[in-house]
Amino acid sequence: MDIMMDKPIIWPPKYIDPSTDFGFKRIFKDEEITRGFLNDLVQSRNPGVNIASVTITDGEADETDKDSRRVVYDVNCVTDTGDEFVIEMQNDSQEFFSDRIILYLSRAASRQQSKGYLKYTDENGEEQKKPWDYHLKNIYGVFFMNFIDKVHSKKLSHFQFLETTDHYTDSDAVQYWKIQMPLYRKMKESDCKTVVDKWIYNLSNMPNMKTQLAFKEEKPLFMRLEQIASYSDLTREQQWQYDSSFHNYISYYGMLATKEREGKEIGYAEGRAEGRAEGRAEGRAEGLAEGEKNAKIETARNLMAMGLSVQKIAKATGLTPDEIAEL
């Protein structure tokens, strides 16, 4: 868990927090903002791609328990060319996070499977049909991670199907990005070299910004982002909705922090108790060993006084001849 709990909460905030359910969906359900962000992100890998429009659809919506809804938010969108994006905010680390990404994107791929024939219009303008040949529209995943990956420290990572020896692309139908937001919070504005860095820098640092968003002169669309994210521009009802969403967000992490602290305290107490028990056991063992040796020495001395040989005393007591000689 690596959210911004170590900084004082500004209230009322200047901007909403994209890490909350309300904040994430308000920003990424705006088609102009989402289209601009996705164009810049995809063009960073594929300069020839241009998304003319997007249609926002509901996300996976299969996080049924209350705690999961506090941790994972997602929005899906389809472009004018039929390509699909899964955009997700993951607020807490998960052991099989990458496997879940594969599951989500696989579901998106399976939805494209045709149950019959594909219809198309031929060069004469007549409608024709043909069997589905497994051709997929592009499927992209964008995963905002509000935590630090302890294995991979790259702030922005891109993945697709590659041959592992020569590293050529076998298929670009499925691609996804991982974005580590805490690493962008450690950056300065001068560290942002690409337009994608500037997008994520603003989104990551928005909750604690007291002034305007950065880079508005270079990217006019950030003025719209600033307006959409402005807390004071929300209606009274929207402010109430955001307040409730933020409260759930903070409460969840407060609960996790309490459990973590209690776990450490229990572990510390158990460790001390175990250490004391082990110490007593070791002490008893050492005491018994010392007592047993002292008894052997006393017996050896009595046998020496009786005139027995060193060999016989050693055999009777278990002491070595050298130990007996020292007596």
Secondary structure, DSSP 8 states (H G I E B T S, - for coil): ---GGGS---SS-SB--TTSHHHHHHHHT-HHHHHHHHHHHHHTT-TT-----EEEE-------SHHHHHHEEEEEEEETTS-EEEEEEE-S--TTHHHHHHHHHHHHHHTT--SSEEEEE-TTS-EEEEE-------EEEEEEESS--SS---SEEEEEEE-TTT--EEEEEEEEEEEEHHHHHT--GGG--SHHHHHHHHHHHGGG--S--TTTTT-THHHHHHHHHBGGGS-HHHHHHHHHHHHHHHHHHHHHHHHHHHHHHHHHHHHHHHHHHHHHHHHHHHHHHHHHHHHHHHHHHHHHHTT--HHHHHHHH---HHHHHH-
